[in-house]
Amino acid sequence: MSENNFETNEELNLNESDKIVESTTIADVYRADKQLSGVVRKTKLIHSDFFSELSGNEVYLKPENLQHTGAFKLRGAYNKLSQLTEEERQRGVITASAGNHAQGVAFAAQKLGIKAVICMPATTPILKVEATKNFGVEVVLHGDSFDDAAAHSLELQKQYGYVYVHPFNDREVLLGQGTTALEIINELKDVDAILVPVGGGGFVSGVALATKLVSPTVKVIGVEPENAACMKAALDADRIVTLESADTVADGCAVKTAGELTFAFCKKYLDEIITVNEMEIMSALLSLIEKHKLIAEGAGVLSLAALNKLNFRNKKVVAIVSGGNIDISTISALIDKALIARGRIFCFAVMLPDKPGQLLNVSQILTDENANVIKLEHNQARVTDSFKKVVLEVTVETNNQDHINRIIKALNDHGYDVEQIDLLR
């Protein structure tokens, strides 16, 4: 179970959700915006020449990866906690998360002086645990998976009477997320479209609600990973559905089941959903780093990955970069995969006679073709038909696929058979 899929004893049914949608007005969004005044960072739009040229539109980035706690999540968490009654504040709040929601709730609880308990798996990286604890909340480590932590959080809720703070399927949470749209429209009044990452739907619901109630002609487009497109599946089926799996590098959006409330809001206010594949996500991440020197997580760049899939041109588009909380090892792995997919890293094997000078010959060919060697390995174990041969495995930096093709041709011309090694498997 993803951390965005857990249930609480406050789940809504569809009839209740429809009533909430109909009773929610723009005044509610402005109320949330007032609550967040002086609390959230009003992240300023960044014009992107690179993504504009890529998409044929005038593209602006909304960098919520630069928000306090590194993601938009604190908007909804703070608005939710600020709406609690005095009696509810005395009870305290609880949730389960190992990601952005944890820090959002912790940030809000510290600001408002409310006791908060965050349940996290015992396997959560210590840096994430410490980042959450630094807000002065109680962190409970339980179990080896998120499922274990979520189940334990529900037990603690029942035992101590805490208020549960759901990461998306909550009206006050999505109203807080919707304040992002007010900032966009206030700064870029002639915006034509806003692209929003979609997980359980709280972010896109709030943005779509606020946008349509303020500027009805602005398109709001949700973006989901192909491998975890639960909201698109729900809208296509006109009912909540549960995906068999949600395996994606955009782990913040790895959701199998959309929320009942968020589904109802999306059904009324969302214009469209675009899905993107894993390589498109990793490529967008690499482009953001290279062209804008900004770090984001996989879920954070979904809107960027969808820019070249828009069915219009010459419009003003805002792509929301929703979060930037990603650890160094993960971002390194994603960058490597994106480089491989773009033909910027090439790994191959050639069989050589096991005698002096052969490695020098191959090295000279690579030098002549301006290929920078970053890894080299002799592997005699792969040769089964002769003790006089050795397999040389080489990884080089390249410019693109054309460059790779020239390297292969040069090696072939010198009598070497090249076996390309797929590093993406």
JOSUL-V651722 format. One record per residue. N is the residue number from 0. BURIAL is + if it has 9 or more other C-alpha atoms within 8 Angstrom, else -. Layout:
N_BURIAL + N_BURIAL
//
This chain:
0_- + 1_+ + 2_+ + 3_+ + 4_+ + 5_+ + 6_- + 7_- + 8_- + 9_- + 10_- + 11_- + 12_- + 13_+ + 14_- + 15_- + 16_+ + 17_+ + 18_- + 19_+ + 20_+ + 21_- + 22_- + 23_- + 24_- + 25_+ + 26_- + 27_+ + 28_+ + 29_+ + 30_- + 31_+ + 32_+ + 33_- + 34_- + 35_+ + 36_- + 37_- + 38_- + 39_+ + 40_- + 41_- + 42_+ + 43_- + 44_+ + 45_- + 46_- + 47_+ + 48_- + 49_- + 50_+ + 51_+ + 52_+ + 53_- + 54_+ + 55_- + 56_+ + 57_+ + 58_+ + 59_+ + 60_+ + 61_+ + 62_+ + 63_+ + 64_+ + 65_+ + 66_+ + 67_- + 68_+ + 69_+ + 70_+ + 71_+ + 72_+ + 73_+ + 74_+ + 75_+ + 76_+ + 77_+ + 78_+ + 79_+ + 80_+ + 81_- + 82_- + 83_+ + 84_- + 85_- + 86_- + 87_+ + 88_+ + 89_- + 90_+ + 91_+ + 92_+ + 93_+ + 94_+ + 95_+ + 96_+ + 97_+ + 98_+ + 99_+ + 100_+ + 101_+ + 102_+ + 103_+ + 104_+ + 105_+ + 106_+ + 107_+ + 108_+ + 109_+ + 110_- + 111_- + 112_- + 113_+ + 114_+ + 115_+ + 116_+ + 117_+ + 118_+ + 119_+ + 120_+ + 121_+ + 122_- + 123_+ + 124_- + 125_- + 126_- + 127_+ + 128_+ + 129_- + 130_+ + 131_+ + 132_+ + 133_- + 134_+ + 135_- + 136_+ + 137_+ + 138_+ + 139_- + 140_+ + 141_+ + 142_+ + 143_- + 144_+ + 145_+ + 146_+ + 147_+ + 148_+ + 149_+ + 150_- + 151_+ + 152_+ + 153_+ + 154_- + 155_+ + 156_+ + 157_- + 158_- + 159_- + 160_- + 161_+ + 162_+ + 163_+ + 164_+ + 165_+ + 166_+ + 167_+ + 168_+ + 169_+ + 170_- + 171_+ + 172_+ + 173_+ + 174_+ + 175_+ + 176_+ + 177_+ + 178_+ + 179_- + 180_+ + 181_+ + 182_+ + 183_+ + 184_+ + 185_- + 186_- + 187_- + 188_- + 189_- + 190_+ + 191_+ + 192_+ + 193_+ + 194_+ + 195_+ + 196_+ + 197_+ + 198_+ + 199_+ + 200_+ + 201_+ + 202_+ + 203_+ + 204_+ + 205_+ + 206_+ + 207_+ + 208_+ + 209_+ + 210_+ + 211_+ + 212_+ + 213_- + 214_- + 215_- + 216_- + 217_+ + 218_+ + 219_+ + 220_+ + 221_+ + 222_+ + 223_+ + 224_+ + 225_+ + 226_+ + 227_+ + 228_+ + 229_+ + 230_+ + 231_+ + 232_+ + 233_+ + 234_+ + 235_- + 236_- + 237_- + 238_- + 239_+ + 240_+ + 241_- + 242_+ + 243_- + 244_- + 245_+ + 246_- + 247_+ + 248_- + 249_+ + 250_+ + 251_- + 252_+ + 253_+ + 254_+ + 255_+ + 256_+ + 257_+ + 258_+ + 259_+ + 260_+ + 261_+ + 262_+ + 263_+ + 264_+ + 265_+ + 266_- + 267_- + 268_+ + 269_+ + 270_- + 271_- + 272_+ + 273_+ + 274_+ + 275_+ + 276_+ + 277_+ + 278_+ + 279_+ + 280_+ + 281_+ + 282_+ + 283_+ + 284_+ + 285_+ + 286_+ + 287_+ + 288_+ + 289_- + 290_- + 291_- + 292_- + 293_- + 294_+ + 295_+ + 296_+ + 297_+ + 298_+ + 299_+ + 300_+ + 301_+ + 302_+ + 303_+ + 304_+ + 305_+ + 306_+ + 307_- + 308_- + 309_- + 310_- + 311_- + 312_- + 313_- + 314_+ + 315_+ + 316_+ + 317_+ + 318_+ + 319_+ + 320_+ + 321_+ + 322_+ + 323_+ + 324_+ + 325_- + 326_- + 327_- + 328_- + 329_- + 330_+ + 331_- + 332_- + 333_+ + 334_+ + 335_+ + 336_+ + 337_+ + 338_+ + 339_+ + 340_- + 341_+ + 342_+ + 343_+ + 344_+ + 345_+ + 346_+ + 347_+ + 348_+ + 349_+ + 350_+ + 351_+ + 352_- + 353_- + 354_- + 355_- + 356_- + 357_+ + 358_- + 359_- + 360_- + 361_+ + 362_- + 363_- + 364_+ + 365_+ + 366_+ + 367_- + 368_+ + 369_- + 370_+ + 371_+ + 372_+ + 373_- + 374_- + 375_+ + 376_- + 377_- + 378_+ + 379_+ + 380_- + 381_- + 382_+ + 383_- + 384_- + 385_- + 386_- + 387_- + 388_+ + 389_+ + 390_+ + 391_+ + 392_+ + 393_+ + 394_+ + 395_+ + 396_+ + 397_+ + 398_+ + 399_+ + 400_+ + 401_- + 402_+ + 403_+ + 404_- + 405_+ + 406_+ + 407_+ + 408_- + 409_+ + 410_+ + 411_+ + 412_- + 413_- + 414_- + 415_+ + 416_- + 417_+ + 418_- + 419_- + 420_- + 421_- + 422_- + 423_- + 424_-
//
